[in-house]
Amino acid sequence: MKTIKITIFLVLVFSIAISLIFDGQVFITPIAEKLAPGIESEDVMKVQQRLKNWGYYDGGVSGKYDLKTYLAVMDFQRVYGLPVNGIASGDTLESMGLTTYAQSGAAMAAASKVSDEQLLARAINGEARGEVYEGQVAVGAVILNRTRDPKFPKTIAGVIYQPGAFTAVSDGQINVAIDPKSSVVKAARDALNGWDPTNGCLYYWNPATATSKWIWSRKIVKKIGKHNFGI
């Protein structure tokens, strides 16, 4: 009997391990495709906790999709330029990093073994390697500014791997190690040491290619190289 129990346990463990990896993606506990007022579930708790971590929600993590949760989702949607309807589904869940599969999951695990300086340098390299040096530092500073803002994750890795936030993640450049002597490593170090050419900006975009109406609603604080920096 004991042998049978052990065998069943090993089969379950093996099955779970296999399910964790699928087409290069990391499996996250499945979440409902649509969450709306009146629903009460563990999925709602995940949304509440994520919004609470990022400063949108100050209620209890109860699992009840109440008015506070509804308003918090709306605030989140406004910030991310999503349809503001208070319903957590589709792009909203993806932007929260709560879809069934997270493309960045494996990369996040790998990022835990990379120093903040190297990870920041990789992001700068992918986003601004062709920019003037001040512009490279500025991109690093934006990432660091987000870690201090309640609307965003609190760590460098969390900000960089937030779904859809940076092209360097989506195109895989974030996985390429940078030579310690590279200018982008120096730019990352300068940003980590407190140099912020943007004066506290949270966003940047290239005016020649940006098509998002939402990003153009941001107040432009400074222009450095080819990028606008705003709040």
C-alpha positions in Angstrom: 0.0 0.0 0.0 2.8 2.3 0.9 4.6 1.6 -2.4 1.4 2.4 -4.3 1.1 5.8 -2.5 4.7 6.6 -3.3 4.2 5.7 -6.9 1.1 7.9 -7.2 2.9 10.8 -5.5 5.9 10.5 -8.0 3.5 10.4 -10.9 1.8 13.6 -9.7 5.1 15.4 -9.2 6.2 14.3 -12.7 3.0 15.5 -14.2 3.2 18.9 -12.5 6.9 19.3 -13.6 5.9 18.6 -17.2 3.1 21.1 -17.1 5.4 23.8 -15.9 7.1 24.0 -19.3 5.2 24.3 -22.6 6.7 25.9 -25.7 9.2 27.9 -23.8 6.5 29.4 -21.5 6.1 29.1 -17.8 2.8 27.9 -16.5 1.0 30.0 -14.0 -2.0 28.9 -12.1 -4.9 29.4 -14.6 -7.0 32.5 -14.1 -10.5 33.0 -15.3 -10.8 34.8 -18.7 -13.1 37.4 -17.3 -13.5 38.8 -13.8 -16.3 41.3 -13.0 -18.2 42.8 -10.1 -20.2 40.2 -8.2 -17.7 37.4 -8.7 -16.0 35.9 -5.6 -13.0 33.6 -6.2 -9.3 33.0 -5.7 -8.7 34.7 -9.1 -10.1 37.9 -7.8 -7.7 37.6 -4.8 -4.8 37.5 -7.3 -6.1 40.6 -9.0 -6.6 42.4 -5.7 -3.1 41.4 -4.4 -1.4 42.6 -7.6 -3.3 45.9 -7.6 -2.5 46.3 -3.9 1.2 45.7 -4.5 1.2 48.4 -7.1 -0.7 50.9 -5.1 -4.0 50.9 -7.0 -6.0 49.1 -4.3 -6.2 49.7 -0.6 -9.0 47.3 0.4 -8.7 43.8 1.8 -7.6 40.8 -0.3 -11.0 39.2 0.2 -11.6 37.6 -3.2 -14.8 39.6 -3.6 -15.0 41.8 -6.7 -16.5 44.7 -4.9 -16.7 48.4 -5.7 -13.1 49.1 -4.5 -11.8 46.4 -6.8 -13.8 47.7 -9.7 -12.5 51.3 -9.2 -8.9 50.0 -8.8 -9.1 48.1 -12.0 -10.4 51.2 -13.8 -7.5 53.2 -12.4 -5.1 50.5 -13.6 -6.7 50.5 -17.1 -6.4 54.3 -17.3 -2.7 54.2 -16.6 -2.0 51.5 -19.2 -4.2 53.0 -21.9 -6.7 50.1 -21.8 -10.5 50.3 -22.3 -11.7 51.7 -19.0 -14.6 49.4 -18.0 -13.6 48.0 -14.6 -13.6 44.5 -16.0 -10.5 42.4 -15.6 -10.1 40.4 -18.8 -8.0 40.0 -21.9 -5.4 42.8 -22.2 -6.0 44.0 -18.6 -5.1 40.6 -17.1 -2.1 40.3 -19.5 -0.9 43.8 -18.4 -1.1 42.6 -14.8 0.9 39.5 -15.6 -2.0 37.3 -14.7 -2.7 35.4 -17.9 -2.5 31.6 -17.9 0.9 31.6 -19.5 3.5 34.2 -18.8 6.1 34.5 -21.6 8.5 36.2 -19.2 8.2 33.6 -16.4 11.4 31.7 -17.4 13.2 34.9 -18.0 12.2 36.2 -14.6 13.6 33.0 -13.0 16.9 33.6 -14.9 16.9 37.3 -14.0 17.1 36.3 -10.3 20.7 35.1 -11.0 21.7 38.4 -12.8 22.8 41.5 -10.9 20.6 44.6 -11.0 23.4 46.4 -12.8 23.7 43.8 -15.5 19.9 43.5 -15.9 19.5 47.3 -16.1 22.3 47.4 -18.6 20.6 44.8 -20.8 17.4 46.8 -20.8 19.3 50.0 -21.7 21.1 48.2 -24.5 17.9 46.9 -26.0 16.0 50.2 -25.6 18.6 52.9 -26.2 22.0 51.6 -27.3 22.0 54.0 -30.2 21.2 57.0 -28.0 23.6 59.6 -26.7 25.1 58.6 -23.3 22.8 60.8 -21.3 19.8 59.2 -23.1 21.1 55.8 -22.1 21.3 56.8 -18.4 17.9 58.4 -18.8 16.2 55.1 -19.8 17.9 53.4 -16.8 16.6 56.2 -14.6 13.0 55.7 -15.8 13.2 52.0 -14.9 14.5 52.9 -11.4 11.8 55.7 -11.0 9.1 53.1 -11.6 10.4 50.9 -8.8 9.7 53.8 -6.5 6.2 54.5 -7.8 3.3 52.6 -6.4 1.8 52.0 -9.9 4.7 49.7 -10.8 6.4 46.7 -9.3 9.0 47.4 -6.6 12.0 45.7 -8.1 14.1 46.3 -11.2 13.3 42.8 -12.5 9.6 43.3 -11.8 9.5 46.6 -13.8 11.6 45.3 -16.7 9.6 42.0 -17.0 6.2 43.6 -16.6 4.2 42.2 -19.6 4.5 44.5 -22.6 6.6 47.1 -20.9 9.9 46.9 -22.9 10.8 45.8 -26.4 14.1 44.4 -25.1 12.1 41.7 -23.3 9.7 40.8 -26.1 12.5 40.5 -28.7 14.8 38.6 -26.4 17.6 41.1 -26.1 17.2 41.1 -22.4 18.8 37.7 -22.3 22.0 38.8 -24.0 24.9 39.4 -21.5 26.6 42.7 -21.8 30.4 43.3 -21.6 31.2 44.9 -18.3 33.2 47.5 -20.2 30.3 48.5 -22.3 28.9 52.1 -22.1 25.5 50.7 -21.2 26.9 49.1 -18.1 28.4 52.4 -17.2 25.1 54.1 -17.9 23.3 51.5 -15.6 25.8 52.2 -12.9 25.4 55.9 -13.1 21.6 55.5 -12.9 21.9 53.2 -9.9 24.2 55.8 -8.3 21.5 58.4 -8.6 21.9 60.3 -11.8 18.5 61.0 -13.3 18.6 63.2 -16.4 14.8 62.9 -16.6 14.0 64.6 -13.3 11.7 61.8 -12.2 10.0 60.7 -15.4 8.2 57.4 -15.6 7.8 57.1 -19.4 9.8 57.6 -22.6 8.9 57.2 -26.2 10.3 57.9 -29.6 8.0 60.6 -31.2 8.9 59.4 -34.7 7.5 55.9 -34.1 5.0 56.2 -31.1 1.4 55.7 -32.2 -0.2 55.1 -28.8 -2.7 57.9 -28.1 -2.2 57.2 -24.4 1.5 57.8 -24.4 1.0 61.1 -26.2 -1.3 62.1 -23.3 1.7 62.1 -21.0 3.3 65.4 -20.1 6.6 65.8 -21.8 9.2 66.9 -19.3 12.4 66.6 -21.3 13.7 65.5 -24.7 17.0 63.6 -24.8 18.3 62.3 -28.0 15.5 60.7 -30.0 13.3 60.1 -26.9 10.6 62.2 -25.1 10.5 61.7 -21.4 7.4 62.3 -19.5 5.1 61.7 -16.5 
